[in-house]
Every structure is written in C-alpha cells, then in structure tokens.
Amino acid sequence: MVDFLQMVLSGIAVGSSYALMGLGMVLIYKASEVPNFVQGEMALLPVFITYMLLSSYGLPYYIAFPATLIFAFILGCILEFAVLRRAKEPNVLGLIIITIGLEMLLIGFVSWKFGAEQHVMPFPISTYDAIILGDIFISTLDMLTLVVALIIMLILFLFFRFSKIGVAMKATQQNENAAALMGIKTHQIRMITWGISAVVGSVAGLLIAPVLMQPYMMWDPMLKGFAGAVVGGMTSLPGAVFGAYIVGVVEHLFGGYVSIEFKSVVAFVVIVLVLCIKPSGLFARHYVKKV
Amino acid sequence: MDMKRDYYEDVQFFTSGAIAFWLSILVIGLALFPFVAKNYYVYVANYMAINVIVVIGLNLLVGYTGQISMGHAGFFALGAYGTVALMTHAHFPFLLALPTAGLIAAGFGFLLGLPALRLEGPYLAIATLGFGITITQIIGKIKILGERQGLHAPELTIGPWHLSTDKDFYFLLIPITILLAVLARNLVHTKVGRAFIAIRDADIAAETMGVNLTLYKTLAFAVSAFYAGVGGGLYAFVLRFIEPELFSLFMSVMFLTMAVVGGLGSMMGPVAGACLLGFLDLQLRNILELPYIGQWIKALSESYFTLTGVSNIQMIVFGSILVAIMLFEPLGIYGIWIRTKKYWKMWPF
C-alpha cells in the first residue's frame, strides 16, 4: 500500500510538469488549431538563456527567472508573428510541419551553441532534499513542481475568468469572426496566446532543468504533455491537466508493477486505447463534421 | 495545364515524347553511374534510393490519402529487422525475405489503420507517433533481434551472384526502386488511387459516392507501410548493421520532411525531396570536412558556438528548409517546377 501511494505521488509530481506542457499545447491548439511541436523548444531556449544568465553573468535568481519568463513571452510572440501568421493556405499538416521545422531550428541552434553534453543548472533547491510524510517521501523539487503547477493553473483559471484579455482569448477561440466583429484584435490575441503558452512551458522547463539539462531535455515532457492533452481532448484546459496526471500516474504504476523497461512507452498505448473509445479525447465534445 | 481528353490518355505511362526521352536518359544515367562515380558516391546513391522508396510510400498515405503518419520509422524498423531476422534465423533467401518483411510491416500498417479510421488531425499524429516510438522500444527488448546491441546483416547472395560491395548492391537496389516507383505511379491511376484521392479531398463525399472508407484508409496505411518495410529491409544491407536507436522519431520526421519538401500529392516531388534531403543529410553530417565552408564553420563554432554541437547545423538547415517551404511554396519542389514550367512555356514571348 505504501508502495502504491508512493508511486501515485511520484506520478502526480511528474504529471505536474507534463500538465504544464499540456496546458501550453492546448492554449495554442485552441487559438491556432495547430498541434504545437515547438512547445518543448519554446521552453528549451529560455531555460538555456537562464543558465547563461546564472552561470556566465552571475545574476541572482530573482532577476534571472523573471527575465527568462519575459524572454519566453517575447519568443512565443515572435514565433507566431513572424512564422505561423505568414503561412499560406494553412492546413493541419502544413502547420504541423511548420512547428516541426521551428522545433528543429531551435533545438539545432541550442545544441550548437551549448554543445550536446549535460549541463548543471544552478537552482535554489538541491535535487537531493526530500520531504518525508510517514513512510512516503517526495523530493522537495517534485513538491515545488506540484505546487507551482497548481499555482499556474489557478492563475490561468483566474485569468480566463476575470481579465479582459483572457475573456477576449476565449471569445477568439470560440468564434473568430464574431470576436473580430466585436472589436477584438484577433491577430494580437493569438500572438499573446503563444506568448503565454511559451511562459507556461518555460516554467515547466525551469523545473525540469535541475534534474536533466541537455538539448533534448524537453522532448519527453513535451510528448507526454501532448499525450496527456490528447487524452483530455485537446480543447479542454482541465482535460489537459487531468490527462497529464493520468499519464504520469499510469506511467509510474506500470513502471512499478509491470515492467520498468516499457515505462516510457506505456503513455502512448494508453492514448491509443483512449482514442479508440473516445476519438476526441475524454473531455471534448466529439466533433461531427457537417457536410 | 495539360488537358486529358479520354481515359487512355489519363492512364498512359508516357504522357509525351519528351518525358519518355528524359526518363530513358535517366535510366541510362543510373545504369552508368557506378562506373564513373567514386565508391562513396555510390553509397550516397544507395542511401538516396532507400529514402526515395520510403518517401514514395509515405506520399501515397500523406499526399494522396490525406492521413498523417509520424511513425514511419516504426515500419522501417519492422522491415529492416524482419528481413535480417528471416534471413539469419529462418534461412529465407533475400528475395523472399524482403517482401515477407514488407508484408509484416503492411500487416502492422493495417492494424494502425484501424484506429486511424476514427482519428484525424492532431489525434492521428500523436497515435502514429506513439506507434513509431513503441515499436522501436519493443524491438530493443527482443532477444533474437539482438536487443540494444543491434544486428549484423548477413552476407547477401542471390543465386550465383554474391553482393559484397556498394556497387553490387546498387544494381539490386536501383531496379527495385524503379519497380516500386512505377507501381506507385500506376496505383494512383487505378480505381484504388482515385479512391485515395477522393478520401483526401472529401471523405464524406467519397463515402456517399460508394468508396469504402474502412477498406481504402486501412489499405493506404498497409501499402505505405509495405513501402517503408521494403525500404527498411534494403537499408539494413546498406548499413550492414542495425540498432534500435537508428529508428528514432527523428527518422519519422525526416521522412515526412522529405515528402513535404518534395511536394505532397505528386510523383516527382517525393523523389526530388528524398534525393535532395538524403544528399544534404549525408553531407551535413561531416560538415567540417566540406570544402570552403568547413573551415569557416569551424572558426565560427570555436569563437561563438561549441565544436561538440557542430553536427546540429544539420537540424538548423533542415528546420529552415521546412519553414521556408511551408511559408513560400507549400507544394514544395514540385510546385517550384510547375511554376517554372508555366513561366517558360510561352518563351520567348
């Protein structure tokens, strides 16, 4: 039983970073209808910039981390403004290809600049600290990830409910033409959505970096976040969070009880099974095409 | 541009004398190539031919049927491991093992096609992507497939003919490539091909016209997987050594890239894309040894970047090509060709 609880808790902790990636993807999917493969790299570049600020320029954390998030926001906006908006006759495949292209571009640039080797990210919390609750123990970093993820979700919830931009975003996602007629600058709103998504992703990146920091570090969280978002239905923010936690927990339970070797692929088996039953995910209303 | 007047004009192989002329030049050129080129370039040609096979198959699925696959490395791996395992463990002759492995891959393609019937867009992308990753992980755990250590391809003998060098293999590979390309080209002009195109353009309309969606969608996956499987089986003998890490997600993405850069939904496009990107891929792997730019890149890396990461320039180049193609010419190389042809058609007026 203790084992079980331990695994569920670790799963939830890992699921938190997946959930942040998934949230980022869903935000963008709702705004631009593109599965955003560059999500991981929109976080990767800011994380390496932080690394540079902290270790080469010796800036303190309280300057470096906010600077990173601002950089991430600008990066997201630039990608949308300079590339995605310029696409001719965009269809799903074309947009996927563009994001893959951007992803290769950014990952290539980062690994050329910083080399392929493992780096050590300076971080205020040691990765070896742990909190012990009875028989269960959880590392402080995991706990921090969990808390930060919950705070971000709360902020997003409040943002979409009460802020003017948040409501405008929801309006744009629901019906772009109607939103534009109501005086919302939909292009701008979409750009800001990309920026916010990059910020959310970068937070996940910053929390992953102390454990693993090399150019391919965001691949796995991005794919798992995507898988989680697909389980949840790609168009629902709570669905993405729920799906990501499912992926994290299932992965850990499978790793603990069945086979540690196939731990990283079980997420994809889960999504294929879920999609066979509910083709649009668990939380999205199934979209029936009208002729 | 070119109007078709009757059915036979649509299905005929050489649409004009010029095409017949240039194609025969191409075939003669391919036949003479290994006698004039250096050994390394024969290897490059082999590598390109394999990409051509896979990308033609992928194009049948993505370009003609309109389904997304990000898991073709999985089929490729199935073909490669299938061929080698059948030859070493079951002692199949090569010419039997290759199509058998292709059929195994096609079987898996059929299985993947079943969930794909209900999925589209990002859902299909993640499902196929998951398949590609899962297959290589599973192969890496199977004992007779060499686990993580990989497998060595056996000696290749067909009848009295012993293929030991790249040049020998070239003469086996190129006819197979041409055969498969012609098959694909003809398939598109049959009932099946027209059903694929109808599904791509409007699947509901196709269904009301009597196209069996279940049959043709799974068939598209199976045919495409067969091509990837055959390509994989041949690839094992180009490399002579295969390991699970080769068949990564990056490879699936590369195949998709080649198809898109070449131009989806055309026959010439994927061939051009596969050749161009396959060539670039091999050249950029040792970018520091290239004449002229090699030195410059080295100096640049030492002062501003790192030398260990220099191979990643490949990613930057491919990424830029992808983005540029999608932004400026969504039809890829084929689109550029069409526009050039149109522009010069009335020359000099």
Boltz contact constraints between the chains, C-beta under 6 A:
constraints:
  - contact:
      token1: [A, 35]
      token2: [B, 122]
      max_distance: 6.0
  - contact:
      token1: [A, 35]
      token2: [B, 125]
      max_distance: 6.0
  - contact:
      token1: [A, 86]
      token2: [B, 327]
      max_distance: 6.0
  - contact:
      token1: [A, 88]
      token2: [B, 330]
      max_distance: 6.0
  - contact:
      token1: [A, 89]
      token2: [B, 330]
      max_distance: 6.0
  - contact:
      token1: [A, 92]
      token2: [B, 121]
      max_distance: 6.0
  - contact:
      token1: [A, 93]
      token2: [B, 68]
      max_distance: 6.0
  - contact:
      token1: [A, 94]
      token2: [B, 326]
      max_distance: 6.0
  - contact:
      token1: [A, 94]
      token2: [B, 330]
      max_distance: 6.0
  - contact:
      token1: [A, 97]
      token2: [B, 260]
      max_distance: 6.0
  - contact:
      token1: [A, 97]
      token2: [B, 322]
      max_distance: 6.0
  - contact:
      token1: [A, 97]
      token2: [B, 326]
      max_distance: 6.0
  - contact:
      token1: [A, 98]
      token2: [B, 323]
      max_distance: 6.0
  - contact:
      token1: [A, 98]
      token2: [B, 326]
      max_distance: 6.0
  - contact:
      token1: [A, 100]
      token2: [B, 253]
      max_distance: 6.0
  - contact:
      token1: [A, 101]
      token2: [B, 319]
      max_distance: 6.0
  - contact:
      token1: [A, 101]
      token2: [B, 322]
      max_distance: 6.0
  - contact:
      token1: [A, 101]
      token2: [B, 323]
      max_distance: 6.0
  - contact:
      token1: [A, 104]
      token2: [B, 315]
      max_distance: 6.0
  - contact:
      token1: [A, 104]
      token2: [B, 318]
      max_distance: 6.0
  - contact:
      token1: [A, 104]
      token2: [B, 319]
      max_distance: 6.0
  - contact:
      token1: [A, 105]
      token2: [B, 316]
      max_distance: 6.0
  - contact:
      token1: [A, 105]
      token2: [B, 319]
      max_distance: 6.0
  - contact:
      token1: [A, 107]
      token2: [B, 315]
      max_distance: 6.0
  - contact:
      token1: [A, 108]
      token2: [B, 312]
      max_distance: 6.0
  - contact:
      token1: [A, 108]
      token2: [B, 315]
      max_distance: 6.0
  - contact:
      token1: [A, 108]
      token2: [B, 316]
      max_distance: 6.0
  - contact:
      token1: [A, 109]
      token2: [B, 316]
      max_distance: 6.0
  - contact:
      token1: [A, 111]
      token2: [B, 309]
      max_distance: 6.0
  - contact:
      token1: [A, 111]
      token2: [B, 312]
      max_distance: 6.0
  - contact:
      token1: [A, 112]
      token2: [B, 305]
      max_distance: 6.0
  - contact:
      token1: [A, 112]
      token2: [B, 309]
      max_distance: 6.0
  - contact:
      token1: [A, 112]
      token2: [B, 312]
      max_distance: 6.0
  - contact:
      token1: [A, 113]
      token2: [B, 305]
      max_distance: 6.0
  - contact:
      token1: [A, 115]
      token2: [B, 306]
      max_distance: 6.0
  - contact:
      token1: [A, 115]
      token2: [B, 308]
      max_distance: 6.0
  - contact:
      token1: [A, 115]
      token2: [B, 309]
      max_distance: 6.0
  - contact:
      token1: [A, 116]
      token2: [B, 308]
      max_distance: 6.0
  - contact:
      token1: [A, 116]
      token2: [B, 309]
      max_distance: 6.0
  - contact:
      token1: [A, 226]
      token2: [B, 126]
      max_distance: 6.0
  - contact:
      token1: [A, 230]
      token2: [B, 123]
      max_distance: 6.0
  - contact:
      token1: [A, 230]
      token2: [B, 126]
      max_distance: 6.0
  - contact:
      token1: [A, 234]
      token2: [B, 122]
      max_distance: 6.0
  - contact:
      token1: [A, 261]
      token2: [B, 141]
      max_distance: 6.0
  - contact:
      token1: [A, 265]
      token2: [B, 133]
      max_distance: 6.0
  - contact:
      token1: [A, 265]
      token2: [B, 134]
      max_distance: 6.0
  - contact:
      token1: [A, 265]
      token2: [B, 137]
      max_distance: 6.0
  - contact:
      token1: [A, 268]
      token2: [B, 130]
      max_distance: 6.0
  - contact:
      token1: [A, 268]
      token2: [B, 134]
      max_distance: 6.0
  - contact:
      token1: [A, 272]
      token2: [B, 115]
      max_distance: 6.0
  - contact:
      token1: [A, 272]
      token2: [B, 127]
      max_distance: 6.0
  - contact:
      token1: [A, 275]
      token2: [B, 119]
      max_distance: 6.0
  - contact:
      token1: [A, 275]
      token2: [B, 123]
      max_distance: 6.0
  - contact:
      token1: [A, 275]
      token2: [B, 127]
      max_distance: 6.0
  - contact:
      token1: [A, 276]
      token2: [B, 115]
      max_distance: 6.0
  - contact:
      token1: [A, 279]
      token2: [B, 118]
      max_distance: 6.0
  - contact:
      token1: [A, 279]
      token2: [B, 119]
      max_distance: 6.0
  - contact:
      token1: [A, 291]
      token2: [B, 204]
      max_distance: 6.0
